[in-house]
Amino acid sequence: MVHISLSSSSSCPLLHRRIFLPSIHASSSSVSSPRPKVVVTRERGKNAKLIASLAKQGISCLELPLIQHTRGPDRDRLSTVLTADTVFDWIVITSPEAGSVFLESWKMTSSFFLVFRDAGTPNVKVGVMGAGTASVFEEVLQSSKTSLSLAFVPSKATGKVLASELPRSRKDKCTVLYPASAKAGNEIEEGLSNRGFEVTRLNTYTTGPVDHVDQMVLKQALSAPVVAVASPSAVRAWVNLISESEQWNNSVACIGETTAKAARRLGLRNVYYPVQPGLEGWVDSIVEALGASVHL
C-alpha cells in the first residue's frame, strides 16, 4: 500500500512508499508536553480516538481544536421531513457530524419507523461515505427496534465515487435524503441527479473556525512536525492562523483525499493522506509524515 504526498515544489504529486518508524517516545498529550509530535485539530471532544491510537505508538499530541459545528438553515426542516409521508429509498450520510445530527432528529421523531416504511421495504437503507461515518450508527444499529439498515459504502470514500456507485432501484423514481454540511459541495447531488435519482438535500449543520485560539498553545502547535486535519474547514482555519507566521512548512496529515486537495489548493506542502479515509489510514499517514520529517 502506498500513500501520496503532495508537494507544492512540483506540479505533479510525489509518490512515497510508507516509511516505518521506530516508536517515538513521548509522555503525554497535554499542553505541558515538552514538544508534541502531532497537533490534533478536530472540534473539542472528538480527538480522543486519534490521540489514543497515536499514544499506542508512543506519539505525543497537542489538542488544538480549529473548528466548531453550528446549526444549519435546514436543521428544523429535517424533523419535518422525517415526520412527513415522503418515502425515501436511501439516506446518504457523508460525515460523522451529518450522521450525529440525523440520528438526533431520527430518535426524537416518534413516528420514524413508519415514515420510510412501505409494504416491500421494512428497513431504511443508509449509505455512508466510509468507516468513520459508519461508526456513528453502531449503537443504533444494535437495537432490535431500529429500522435503519447500513446498506452501502462506496469502494472509495469520495463524493464522486459514492454518487456513481449508489445502487438504484428498478422503479421509475429512486429518492434520496441527503443531510449535509452547508459547506459541502454539490458533487453528490449532481452526480446522483445525473443518474436519475431524486435528491432532497438538507443543510443541517455548518462548520466554522473556533472563536478563540490560545496563543501559547498555537506557539507550541507551530513547532510540531505534523498537523492532523479532518476537513477542508480545518485546513482553512489552520492556514488563516499561520498566514502571518514565519514560513511554516511542516507536514499536514489529512484524513482523506478531499481534505488533502483542499490543503494543496491553499498552498500547503508535504501533504499526506490515506487511500481510504478512516482512523486507521489516518494514523498511518501521520506516522508516514513523521518519518518524512525525521529525514528533512
Backbone as CSV, one residue per row, in Angstrom:
resi,resn,N_x,N_y,N_z,CA_x,CA_y,CA_z,C_x,C_y,C_z
1,MET,0.850,-1.198,0.000,0.000,0.000,0.000,0.877,1.237,0.000
2,VAL,0.508,2.244,-0.751,1.289,3.473,-0.814,0.411,4.637,-0.433
3,HIS,1.060,5.693,-0.007,0.377,6.943,0.261,0.977,8.008,-0.632
4,ILE,0.208,9.021,-0.898,0.673,10.092,-1.767,0.976,11.318,-0.941
5,SER,2.138,11.889,-1.156,2.494,13.151,-0.513,2.513,14.213,-1.587
6,LEU,1.761,15.267,-1.387,1.699,16.336,-2.366,2.680,17.420,-1.988
7,SER,3.413,17.913,-2.927,4.391,18.951,-2.631,4.193,20.109,-3.582
8,SER,4.191,21.314,-3.057,3.987,22.485,-3.908,5.228,22.814,-4.715
9,SER,6.326,22.100,-4.484,7.534,22.374,-5.241,7.495,21.774,-6.646
10,SER,6.450,20.990,-6.923,6.324,20.365,-8.241,4.885,20.414,-8.684
11,SER,4.678,20.420,-9.972,3.307,20.449,-10.474,2.654,19.086,-10.385
12,CYS,3.425,18.010,-10.142,2.874,16.669,-10.053,3.044,16.136,-8.646
13,PRO,2.076,15.345,-8.164,2.204,14.754,-6.837,3.383,13.791,-6.796
14,LEU,4.055,13.756,-5.652,5.128,12.803,-5.445,4.564,11.571,-4.770
15,LEU,5.027,10.394,-5.202,4.540,9.151,-4.634,5.576,8.626,-3.651
16,HIS,5.146,8.439,-2.398,6.046,7.959,-1.357,5.552,6.628,-0.824
17,ARG,6.446,5.647,-0.748,6.074,4.431,-0.057,6.128,4.696,1.433
18,ARG,5.320,3.939,2.183,5.222,4.174,3.616,6.570,3.973,4.287
19,ILE,6.916,4.856,5.207,8.144,4.753,5.970,7.786,4.223,7.349
20,PHE,8.387,3.123,7.754,8.080,2.551,9.049,9.040,3.105,10.085
21,LEU,8.479,3.682,11.131,9.272,4.336,12.164,9.458,3.456,13.376
22,PRO,10.562,3.595,14.081,10.603,3.057,15.430,9.688,3.885,16.290
23,SER,9.302,3.381,17.434,8.384,4.107,18.309,8.964,5.455,18.672
24,ILE,8.120,6.463,18.647,8.521,7.809,19.034,8.036,8.033,20.451
25,HIS,8.954,8.125,21.382,8.588,8.153,22.791,8.258,9.565,23.242
26,ALA,7.115,9.704,23.891,6.706,10.969,24.473,5.767,10.658,25.603
27,SER,5.596,11.592,26.479,4.910,11.280,27.726,3.434,11.553,27.736
28,SER,2.949,12.601,27.079,1.547,12.944,27.257,1.042,13.789,26.124
29,SER,-0.289,13.961,26.077,-0.901,14.786,25.032,-1.268,16.160,25.569
30,SER,-0.854,16.474,26.731,-1.243,17.737,27.353,-0.395,18.876,26.833
31,VAL,-0.835,20.082,27.141,-0.131,21.278,26.704,1.253,21.348,27.331
32,SER,1.464,20.696,28.496,2.723,20.760,29.195,3.788,19.856,28.582
33,SER,3.437,19.046,27.587,4.388,18.160,26.928,5.512,18.996,26.328
34,PRO,6.791,18.568,26.469,7.932,19.371,26.012,7.823,19.796,24.553
35,ARG,7.573,18.818,23.678,7.403,19.155,22.261,6.532,18.103,21.610
36,PRO,5.250,18.366,21.502,4.349,17.378,20.906,4.719,17.114,19.459
37,LYS,4.491,15.882,19.028,4.817,15.495,17.660,3.689,15.813,16.684
38,VAL,2.442,15.746,17.176,1.287,15.899,16.292,0.264,16.845,16.922
39,VAL,-0.252,17.746,16.113,-1.342,18.631,16.537,-2.647,18.040,16.018
40,VAL,-3.593,17.758,16.919,-4.904,17.235,16.506,-5.913,18.372,16.566
41,THR,-6.743,18.470,15.543,-7.470,19.725,15.324,-8.982,19.596,15.212
42,ARG,-9.511,18.386,15.422,-10.962,18.253,15.341,-11.629,19.075,16.432
43,GLU,-12.955,19.245,16.305,-13.696,20.005,17.302,-13.532,19.389,18.677
44,ARG,-13.656,20.212,19.693,-13.408,19.768,21.062,-14.280,18.562,21.418
45,GLY,-13.647,17.567,22.041,-14.352,16.357,22.445,-14.322,15.240,21.419
46,LYS,-13.746,15.493,20.241,-13.756,14.475,19.183,-12.357,14.063,18.725
47,ASN,-11.363,14.343,19.576,-9.989,13.970,19.242,-9.491,12.757,20.014
48,ALA,-10.303,12.244,20.931,-9.832,11.219,21.867,-9.362,9.945,21.162
49,LYS,-10.118,9.462,20.175,-9.748,8.212,19.500,-8.424,8.344,18.768
50,LEU,-8.216,9.473,18.122,-6.959,9.677,17.403,-5.794,9.784,18.382
51,ILE,-5.985,10.529,19.454,-4.926,10.666,20.465,-4.565,9.306,21.046
52,ALA,-5.580,8.490,21.346,-5.330,7.169,21.926,-4.589,6.263,20.941
53,SER,-4.979,6.305,19.663,-4.330,5.472,18.656,-2.862,5.857,18.479
54,LEU,-2.571,7.145,18.513,-1.192,7.602,18.376,-0.378,7.312,19.627
55,ALA,-1.021,7.399,20.783,-0.324,7.113,22.041,0.177,5.676,22.078
56,LYS,-0.560,4.750,21.444,-0.131,3.349,21.399,1.191,3.190,20.659
57,GLN,1.507,4.160,19.816,2.763,4.120,19.077,3.794,5.065,19.684
58,GLY,3.487,5.566,20.871,4.419,6.443,21.562,4.487,7.843,21.001
59,ILE,3.440,8.257,20.318,3.421,9.580,19.687,2.594,10.546,20.530
60,SER,3.197,11.637,20.935,2.500,12.620,21.775,1.728,13.610,20.919
61,CYS,0.630,14.101,21.465,-0.249,15.009,20.726,-0.504,16.290,21.505
62,LEU,-0.800,17.315,20.758,-1.264,18.585,21.311,-2.649,18.834,20.740
63,GLU,-3.645,19.013,21.576,-5.004,19.243,21.094,-5.238,20.731,20.869
64,LEU,-5.568,21.061,19.635,-5.853,22.447,19.264,-7.088,22.459,18.360
65,PRO,-8.277,22.429,18.935,-9.486,22.444,18.100,-9.528,23.690,17.215
66,LEU,-9.712,23.473,15.937,-9.733,24.585,14.985,-11.128,24.935,14.502
67,ILE,-12.078,23.985,14.610,-13.409,24.217,14.057,-14.494,23.924,15.087
68,GLN,-15.670,24.419,14.800,-16.851,24.129,15.609,-18.053,23.987,14.689
69,HIS,-18.987,23.143,15.094,-20.197,22.933,14.300,-21.346,23.748,14.886
70,THR,-22.153,24.309,14.007,-23.340,25.049,14.421,-24.531,24.597,13.577
71,ARG,-25.720,24.964,14.018,-26.935,24.552,13.311,-26.973,25.134,11.903
72,GLY,-27.418,24.290,10.976,-27.584,24.750,9.610,-28.994,25.259,9.371
73,PRO,-29.231,25.921,8.245,-30.538,26.516,7.968,-31.671,25.501,7.843
74,ASP,-31.335,24.235,7.543,-32.374,23.215,7.354,-32.492,22.245,8.531
75,ARG,-31.896,22.594,9.660,-31.898,21.668,10.806,-33.331,21.338,11.255
76,ASP,-34.168,22.341,11.417,-35.549,22.101,11.848,-36.363,21.397,10.761
77,ARG,-36.024,21.679,9.523,-36.751,21.060,8.413,-36.522,19.552,8.383
78,LEU,-35.373,19.099,8.879,-35.090,17.664,8.900,-36.145,16.915,9.700
79,SER,-36.498,17.432,10.854,-37.533,16.789,11.674,-38.872,16.768,10.948
80,THR,-39.164,17.848,10.229,-40.408,17.918,9.467,-40.448,16.856,8.377
81,VAL,-39.321,16.686,7.691,-39.232,15.686,6.627,-39.399,14.277,7.201
82,LEU,-38.827,14.043,8.368,-38.901,12.716,8.977,-40.301,12.358,9.456
83,THR,-41.122,13.351,9.676,-42.489,13.074,10.123,-43.502,13.204,8.988
84,ALA,-43.026,13.486,7.792,-43.919,13.619,6.633,-44.232,12.248,6.050
85,ASP,-45.019,12.236,5.007,-45.411,10.983,4.367,-44.443,10.548,3.268
86,THR,-43.396,11.358,3.044,-42.440,11.042,1.995,-41.694,9.748,2.303
87,VAL,-41.533,8.917,1.295,-40.778,7.672,1.431,-39.476,7.812,0.650
88,PHE,-38.350,7.664,1.337,-37.046,7.751,0.694,-36.450,6.357,0.536
89,ASP,-35.856,6.130,-0.627,-35.196,4.848,-0.865,-33.838,4.778,-0.165
90,TRP,-33.174,5.930,-0.044,-31.856,5.992,0.577,-31.731,7.230,1.456
91,ILE,-30.952,7.084,2.508,-30.440,8.235,3.239,-28.937,8.204,3.027
92,VAL,-28.367,9.289,2.549,-26.930,9.346,2.288,-26.273,10.246,3.328
93,ILE,-25.308,9.682,4.046,-24.605,10.398,5.116,-23.116,10.381,4.795
94,THR,-22.487,11.551,4.753,-21.101,11.620,4.285,-20.097,12.067,5.339
95,SER,-20.529,12.297,6.565,-19.588,12.686,7.621,-20.145,12.273,8.973
96,PRO,-19.284,12.075,9.966,-19.768,11.738,11.308,-20.725,12.780,11.871
97,GLU,-20.457,14.066,11.634,-21.340,15.101,12.169,-22.707,15.047,11.496
98,ALA,-22.740,14.823,10.183,-24.023,14.690,9.489,-24.804,13.510,10.054
99,GLY,-24.085,12.427,10.368,-24.736,11.263,10.960,-25.289,11.549,12.339
100,SER,-24.517,12.254,13.157,-24.961,12.577,14.521,-26.191,13.469,14.506
101,VAL,-26.188,14.458,13.623,-27.328,15.375,13.528,-28.569,14.616,13.047
102,PHE,-28.389,13.758,12.051,-29.512,12.974,11.546,-30.093,12.091,12.638
103,LEU,-29.247,11.372,13.364,-29.729,10.447,14.392,-30.426,11.176,15.534
104,GLU,-29.973,12.379,15.832,-30.643,13.164,16.874,-32.096,13.424,16.504
105,SER,-32.317,13.814,15.262,-33.693,14.050,14.813,-34.452,12.738,14.662
106,TRP,-33.771,11.718,14.187,-34.393,10.407,13.982,-34.949,9.855,15.295
107,LYS,-34.143,9.939,16.339,-34.544,9.392,17.632,-35.682,10.198,18.258
108,MET,-35.742,11.484,17.938,-36.767,12.348,18.520,-38.094,12.247,17.778
109,THR,-38.086,11.613,16.631,-39.294,11.521,15.822,-40.039,10.250,16.179
110,SER,-41.126,10.373,16.870,-41.834,9.194,17.387,-42.352,8.278,16.296
111,SER,-42.656,8.842,15.131,-43.222,8.010,14.056,-42.174,7.590,13.043
112,PHE,-40.884,7.613,13.459,-39.821,7.371,12.482,-39.940,6.010,11.805
113,PHE,-40.438,5.019,12.487,-40.488,3.675,11.895,-41.449,3.611,10.727
114,LEU,-42.471,4.469,10.746,-43.492,4.420,9.709,-43.208,5.364,8.554
115,VAL,-42.369,6.367,8.791,-42.181,7.392,7.780,-41.629,6.825,6.487
116,PHE,-40.613,5.950,6.599,-39.948,5.452,5.409,-40.440,4.073,5.000
117,ARG,-41.302,3.470,5.774,-41.643,2.072,5.527,-42.793,1.933,4.531
118,ASP,-42.641,0.996,3.628,-43.758,0.617,2.789,-43.833,-0.910,2.788
119,ALA,-44.774,-1.474,2.072,-45.043,-2.910,2.176,-43.841,-3.756,1.784
120,GLY,-43.030,-3.261,0.844,-41.923,-4.090,0.389,-40.580,-3.743,0.990
121,THR,-40.485,-2.651,1.728,-39.201,-2.201,2.243,-39.296,-1.936,3.740
122,PRO,-39.053,-2.955,4.567,-39.193,-2.792,6.004,-38.087,-1.971,6.637
123,ASN,-36.946,-1.812,5.965,-35.830,-1.075,6.533,-35.530,0.198,5.763
124,VAL,-34.965,1.162,6.479,-34.488,2.382,5.848,-33.031,2.151,5.476
125,LYS,-32.724,2.220,4.207,-31.365,1.956,3.752,-30.514,3.215,3.881
126,VAL,-29.361,3.048,4.529,-28.437,4.160,4.742,-27.154,3.884,3.982
127,GLY,-26.703,4.870,3.218,-25.409,4.793,2.555,-24.466,5.777,3.216
128,VAL,-23.275,5.322,3.590,-22.312,6.190,4.275,-21.029,6.296,3.463
129,MET,-20.272,7.363,3.726,-19.061,7.621,2.966,-17.948,6.634,3.289
130,GLY,-17.794,6.269,4.578,-16.704,5.387,4.959,-16.866,4.864,6.370
131,ALA,-15.814,4.210,6.857,-15.874,3.546,8.164,-16.093,4.532,9.307
132,GLY,-15.474,5.709,9.223,-15.636,6.703,10.277,-17.079,7.156,10.420
133,THR,-17.730,7.375,9.307,-19.137,7.769,9.336,-20.017,6.606,9.775
134,ALA,-19.686,5.414,9.328,-20.468,4.235,9.711,-20.450,4.015,11.215
135,SER,-19.338,4.347,11.873,-19.214,4.110,13.309,-20.229,4.894,14.127
136,VAL,-20.710,6.014,13.573,-21.706,6.826,14.275,-23.006,6.045,14.459
137,PHE,-23.258,5.089,13.560,-24.508,4.337,13.575,-24.428,3.043,14.378
138,GLU,-23.265,2.727,14.932,-23.064,1.440,15.605,-24.086,1.185,16.705
139,GLU,-24.259,2.171,17.578,-25.150,1.976,18.729,-26.592,1.758,18.304
140,VAL,-27.095,2.591,17.397,-28.494,2.485,16.999,-28.743,1.213,16.192
141,LEU,-27.747,0.741,15.448,-27.921,-0.465,14.653,-27.999,-1.720,15.517
142,GLN,-27.489,-1.641,16.742,-27.546,-2.780,17.649,-28.924,-2.949,18.290
143,SER,-29.761,-1.933,18.161,-31.101,-2.000,18.739,-32.021,-2.840,17.862
144,SER,-32.770,-3.710,18.474,-33.694,-4.567,17.725,-34.904,-3.792,17.227
145,LYS,-35.086,-2.580,17.763,-36.256,-1.782,17.397,-36.001,-0.860,16.206
146,THR,-34.760,-0.729,15.802,-34.465,0.211,14.726,-34.853,-0.367,13.371
147,SER,-35.218,0.524,12.462,-35.495,0.104,11.087,-34.413,0.621,10.150
148,LEU,-33.328,1.137,10.712,-32.203,1.571,9.902,-31.362,0.370,9.472
149,SER,-30.884,0.418,8.250,-30.030,-0.645,7.738,-28.854,-0.018,7.006
150,LEU,-27.645,-0.274,7.498,-26.449,0.238,6.843,-26.197,-0.619,5.600
151,ALA,-26.514,-0.072,4.445,-26.606,-0.912,3.241,-25.592,-0.586,2.152
152,PHE,-24.823,0.487,2.314,-23.909,0.836,1.224,-22.736,1.659,1.720
153,VAL,-21.537,1.281,1.277,-20.309,2.060,1.447,-19.600,2.035,0.098
154,PRO,-19.222,3.169,-0.459,-18.586,3.160,-1.787,-17.204,2.515,-1.742
155,SER,-16.712,2.100,-2.904,-15.399,1.465,-2.993,-14.275,2.437,-2.657
156,LYS,-14.533,3.710,-2.846,-13.583,4.759,-2.478,-14.367,5.886,-1.827
157,ALA,-13.874,6.400,-0.720,-14.646,7.364,0.075,-14.544,8.776,-0.480
158,THR,-15.114,8.979,-1.645,-15.230,10.322,-2.222,-16.657,10.524,-2.702
159,GLY,-17.072,11.781,-2.780,-18.423,12.073,-3.230,-18.677,11.597,-4.646
160,LYS,-17.678,11.736,-5.499,-17.833,11.332,-6.895,-18.096,9.837,-7.012
161,VAL,-17.334,9.038,-6.273,-17.495,7.588,-6.339,-18.813,7.168,-5.698
162,LEU,-19.158,7.781,-4.570,-20.441,7.460,-3.937,-21.597,7.703,-4.902
163,ALA,-21.575,8.860,-5.569,-22.659,9.200,-6.482,-22.728,8.249,-7.675
164,SER,-21.595,7.707,-8.078,-21.573,6.806,-9.245,-21.927,5.370,-8.882
165,GLU,-21.785,4.990,-7.596,-21.976,3.596,-7.204,-23.239,3.316,-6.403
166,LEU,-23.895,4.325,-5.867,-25.088,4.079,-5.057,-26.105,3.270,-5.863
167,PRO,-26.518,2.112,-5.358,-27.458,1.273,-6.114,-28.791,1.975,-6.369
168,ARG,-29.297,1.777,-7.551,-30.571,2.384,-7.927,-31.619,1.296,-8.082
169,SER,-32.778,1.517,-7.487,-33.852,0.530,-7.603,-34.398,0.530,-9.029
170,ARG,-35.123,-0.501,-9.358,-35.640,-0.630,-10.725,-36.860,0.240,-10.994
171,LYS,-37.460,0.766,-9.941,-38.647,1.589,-10.177,-38.265,2.921,-10.810
172,ASP,-39.259,3.580,-11.372,-39.006,4.797,-12.141,-38.343,5.889,-11.315
173,LYS,-38.802,6.084,-10.083,-38.271,7.162,-9.252,-37.563,6.584,-8.042
174,CYS,-36.286,6.933,-7.884,-35.498,6.490,-6.727,-35.102,7.737,-5.939
175,THR,-35.535,7.815,-4.688,-35.391,9.046,-3.917,-34.298,8.930,-2.857
176,VAL,-33.645,10.050,-2.613,-32.529,10.108,-1.659,-32.707,11.309,-0.743
177,LEU,-32.558,11.082,0.561,-32.463,12.162,1.536,-30.993,12.357,1.855
178,TYR,-30.503,13.576,1.685,-29.078,13.863,1.842,-28.880,15.006,2.839
179,PRO,-28.809,14.697,4.143,-28.492,15.737,5.140,-26.996,16.015,5.086
180,ALA,-26.625,17.292,4.992,-25.218,17.603,4.730,-24.799,18.896,5.411
181,SER,-23.522,19.160,5.324,-22.994,20.448,5.769,-23.300,21.514,4.732
182,ALA,-23.592,22.705,5.201,-23.826,23.811,4.273,-22.565,24.123,3.471
183,LYS,-21.405,23.680,3.966,-20.140,23.944,3.277,-19.825,22.878,2.220
184,ALA,-20.545,21.777,2.230,-20.262,20.698,1.282,-20.561,21.138,-0.149
185,GLY,-19.798,20.611,-1.094,-20.027,20.932,-2.497,-21.264,20.234,-3.042
186,ASN,-21.466,20.356,-4.343,-22.670,19.803,-4.985,-22.403,18.506,-5.735
187,GLU,-21.224,17.929,-5.545,-20.818,16.770,-6.328,-21.764,15.583,-6.163
188,ILE,-22.221,15.348,-4.941,-23.051,14.171,-4.692,-24.430,14.321,-5.308
189,GLU,-25.124,15.431,-4.991,-26.475,15.548,-5.535,-26.484,15.696,-7.057
190,GLU,-25.466,16.350,-7.610,-25.396,16.473,-9.066,-25.126,15.113,-9.712
191,GLY,-24.200,14.347,-9.111,-23.898,13.026,-9.650,-25.088,12.094,-9.586
192,LEU,-25.799,12.122,-8.454,-26.984,11.274,-8.310,-28.107,11.718,-9.244
193,SER,-28.303,13.020,-9.341,-29.357,13.540,-10.225,-29.100,13.154,-11.672
194,ASN,-27.834,13.172,-12.078,-27.483,12.780,-13.448,-27.777,11.311,-13.722
195,ARG,-27.844,10.522,-12.647,-28.164,9.095,-12.793,-29.662,8.825,-12.625
196,GLY,-30.444,9.871,-12.432,-31.887,9.708,-12.343,-32.453,9.661,-10.942
197,PHE,-31.620,9.878,-9.922,-32.126,9.931,-8.559,-32.823,11.267,-8.306
198,GLU,-33.803,11.239,-7.421,-34.439,12.466,-6.965,-33.893,12.768,-5.574
199,VAL,-33.097,13.841,-5.459,-32.342,14.111,-4.239,-32.943,15.279,-3.462
200,THR,-33.165,15.055,-2.174,-33.562,16.130,-1.260,-32.372,16.417,-0.353
201,ARG,-31.715,17.531,-0.594,-30.580,17.914,0.242,-31.042,18.878,1.328
202,LEU,-30.611,18.615,2.559,-30.892,19.498,3.682,-29.570,19.897,4.324
203,ASN,-29.313,21.193,4.395,-28.100,21.688,5.041,-28.353,21.782,6.546
204,THR,-28.083,20.679,7.239,-28.475,20.558,8.645,-27.462,21.134,9.615
205,TYR,-26.228,21.345,9.165,-25.226,21.947,10.035,-24.206,22.686,9.186
206,THR,-23.404,23.496,9.824,-22.312,24.161,9.125,-21.088,24.152,10.022
207,THR,-19.962,24.428,9.440,-18.688,24.364,10.148,-17.953,25.678,9.983
208,GLY,-17.390,26.169,11.086,-16.625,27.405,11.041,-15.468,27.355,12.012
209,PRO,-14.585,28.344,11.957,-13.443,28.357,12.881,-13.904,28.623,14.312
210,VAL,-13.118,28.139,15.269,-13.436,28.407,16.673,-13.320,29.903,16.940
211,ASP,-13.985,30.345,17.984,-13.997,31.774,18.302,-12.678,32.267,18.881
212,HIS,-11.945,31.365,19.544,-10.717,31.801,20.212,-9.680,30.696,20.173
213,VAL,-8.436,31.058,19.927,-7.309,30.128,19.961,-6.286,30.656,20.961
214,ASP,-5.930,29.827,21.934,-4.930,30.202,22.930,-3.582,30.390,22.241
215,GLN,-2.990,31.564,22.381,-1.759,31.876,21.663,-0.566,31.049,22.129
216,MET,-0.552,30.660,23.407,0.527,29.809,23.903,0.445,28.412,23.284
217,VAL,-0.787,27.908,23.165,-0.980,26.606,22.538,-0.619,26.685,21.053
218,LEU,-1.004,27.763,20.408,-0.682,27.946,18.993,0.826,27.969,18.777
219,LYS,1.544,28.604,19.682,3.002,28.665,19.557,3.597,27.266,19.580
220,GLN,3.082,26.406,20.474,3.544,25.020,20.506,3.160,24.282,19.228
221,ALA,1.955,24.539,18.744,1.473,23.852,17.550,2.341,24.168,16.335
222,LEU,2.788,25.393,16.223,3.597,25.793,15.079,4.945,25.075,15.035
223,SER,5.394,24.580,16.179,6.684,23.890,16.215,6.555,22.381,16.053
224,ALA,5.330,21.866,16.050,5.128,20.422,15.913,5.413,19.990,14.475
225,PRO,5.979,18.805,14.278,6.304,18.350,12.919,5.087,18.095,12.035
226,VAL,3.946,17.694,12.663,2.774,17.293,11.869,1.500,17.893,12.456
227,VAL,0.660,18.397,11.576,-0.688,18.841,11.957,-1.677,17.890,11.284
228,ALA,-2.598,17.329,12.067,-3.594,16.384,11.547,-4.924,17.093,11.356
229,VAL,-5.480,17.020,10.155,-6.726,17.715,9.842,-7.733,16.746,9.233
230,ALA,-9.020,16.983,9.517,-10.065,16.035,9.103,-11.114,16.647,8.188
231,SER,-10.913,17.881,7.754,-11.901,18.504,6.870,-11.281,19.707,6.184
232,PRO,-11.818,20.094,5.025,-11.353,21.323,4.378,-11.510,22.547,5.289
233,SER,-12.556,22.564,6.124,-12.751,23.694,7.042,-11.598,23.808,8.026
234,ALA,-11.103,22.672,8.508,-9.966,22.684,9.431,-8.705,23.174,8.722
235,VAL,-8.543,22.775,7.465,-7.390,23.247,6.693,-7.442,24.770,6.553
236,ARG,-8.614,25.295,6.203,-8.748,26.746,6.041,-8.466,27.472,7.353
237,ALA,-8.959,26.932,8.454,-8.728,27.552,9.756,-7.241,27.572,10.097
238,TRP,-6.541,26.470,9.790,-5.110,26.404,10.063,-4.336,27.401,9.203
239,VAL,-4.669,27.467,7.935,-3.986,28.400,7.030,-4.198,29.837,7.491
240,ASN,-5.392,30.159,7.956,-5.645,31.514,8.455,-4.805,31.828,9.691
241,LEU,-4.560,30.810,10.517,-3.755,31.016,11.727,-2.284,31.212,11.404
242,ILE,-1.791,30.519,10.388,-0.362,30.580,10.095,-0.023,31.626,9.043
243,SER,-1.005,32.342,8.548,-0.773,33.267,7.443,0.251,34.341,7.783
244,GLU,0.346,34.678,9.056,1.295,35.723,9.454,2.527,35.153,10.145
245,SER,2.626,33.839,10.224,3.794,33.228,10.867,4.938,33.101,9.865
246,GLU,6.106,32.791,10.371,7.287,32.729,9.521,7.376,31.403,8.753
247,GLN,7.109,31.436,7.500,7.387,30.329,6.590,7.123,28.947,7.197
248,TRP,5.904,28.717,7.663,5.566,27.401,8.208,5.500,26.410,7.054
249,ASN,6.299,25.357,7.135,6.315,24.371,6.046,6.419,22.944,6.572
250,ASN,5.865,22.697,7.750,5.857,21.335,8.276,4.785,20.503,7.569
251,SER,4.598,19.279,8.019,3.722,18.349,7.306,2.270,18.434,7.776
252,VAL,1.371,18.120,6.848,-0.052,18.050,7.136,-0.534,16.643,6.811
253,ALA,-1.160,15.994,7.789,-1.707,14.650,7.573,-3.224,14.749,7.538
254,CYS,-3.799,14.441,6.385,-5.241,14.616,6.167,-5.958,13.268,6.294
255,ILE,-7.216,13.344,6.678,-7.996,12.120,6.864,-8.347,11.449,5.545
256,GLY,-8.358,12.226,4.462,-8.715,11.659,3.168,-8.360,12.584,2.023
257,GLU,-8.695,12.142,0.830,-8.300,12.848,-0.390,-8.941,14.222,-0.518
258,THR,-10.206,14.341,-0.148,-10.895,15.626,-0.273,-10.202,16.701,0.552
259,THR,-9.857,16.368,1.784,-9.159,17.316,2.658,-7.762,17.615,2.122
260,ALA,-7.093,16.590,1.594,-5.757,16.781,1.035,-5.777,17.728,-0.160
261,LYS,-6.785,17.599,-0.998,-6.898,18.510,-2.143,-7.091,19.948,-1.686
262,ALA,-7.876,20.131,-0.620,-8.076,21.479,-0.079,-6.755,22.045,0.439
263,ALA,-5.968,21.205,1.107,-4.664,21.641,1.610,-3.748,22.041,0.462
264,ARG,-3.791,21.262,-0.592,-2.979,21.550,-1.771,-3.387,22.897,-2.391
265,ARG,-4.706,23.081,-2.536,-5.190,24.332,-3.145,-4.790,25.553,-2.317
266,LEU,-4.716,25.386,-1.011,-4.389,26.513,-0.133,-2.889,26.706,0.044
267,GLY,-2.098,25.955,-0.696,-0.664,26.207,-0.740,0.177,25.455,0.270
268,LEU,-0.410,24.506,0.994,0.377,23.743,1.960,1.230,22.704,1.245
269,ARG,2.409,22.471,1.800,3.314,21.474,1.228,3.354,20.248,2.133
270,ASN,3.974,19.200,1.641,4.152,17.972,2.420,2.817,17.469,2.967
271,VAL,1.885,17.238,2.065,0.534,16.815,2.420,0.419,15.296,2.257
272,TYR,-0.034,14.637,3.320,-0.154,13.180,3.334,-1.603,12.777,3.579
273,TYR,-2.024,11.682,2.934,-3.374,11.177,3.190,-3.462,9.713,2.778
274,PRO,-4.371,8.965,3.386,-4.530,7.552,3.028,-5.441,7.397,1.814
275,VAL,-5.306,6.283,1.144,-6.181,5.991,0.015,-7.618,5.853,0.480
276,GLN,-7.815,5.160,1.610,-9.147,5.002,2.182,-9.251,5.822,3.461
277,PRO,-10.117,6.839,3.506,-10.265,7.646,4.714,-10.717,6.794,5.900
278,GLY,-10.362,7.220,7.081,-10.718,6.490,8.287,-9.599,6.616,9.300
279,LEU,-9.874,6.211,10.526,-8.912,6.391,11.603,-7.615,5.634,11.346
280,GLU,-7.719,4.370,10.959,-6.512,3.557,10.768,-5.605,4.136,9.684
281,GLY,-6.189,4.463,8.549,-5.394,5.036,7.468,-4.822,6.391,7.829
282,TRP,-5.608,7.163,8.576,-5.154,8.488,9.007,-3.934,8.359,9.912
283,VAL,-3.966,7.421,10.841,-2.826,7.187,11.730,-1.601,6.789,10.907
284,ASP,-1.789,5.915,9.920,-0.674,5.503,9.062,-0.060,6.705,8.342
285,SER,-0.911,7.608,7.876,-0.415,8.793,7.178,0.325,9.732,8.122
286,ILE,-0.147,9.833,9.353,0.545,10.653,10.353,1.926,10.072,10.639
287,VAL,2.002,8.755,10.804,3.287,8.087,11.042,4.223,8.297,9.854
288,GLU,3.678,8.202,8.651,4.486,8.435,7.454,5.008,9.869,7.423
289,ALA,4.152,10.821,7.749,4.567,12.223,7.754,5.653,12.478,8.798
290,LEU,5.521,11.841,9.959,6.563,11.979,10.982,7.874,11.376,10.511
291,GLY,7.796,10.235,9.832,9.005,9.618,9.298,9.708,10.505,8.297
292,ALA,8.922,11.160,7.440,9.495,12.061,6.451,10.147,13.264,7.128
293,SER,9.533,13.753,8.215,10.066,14.931,8.916,11.415,14.628,9.549
294,VAL,11.638,13.379,9.946,12.920,12.979,10.539,14.049,13.111,9.512
295,HIS,13.715,12.901,8.246,14.739,12.882,7.203,14.906,14.217,6.490
296,LEU,14.118,15.216,6.908,14.251,16.525,6.256,15.522,17.225,6.693
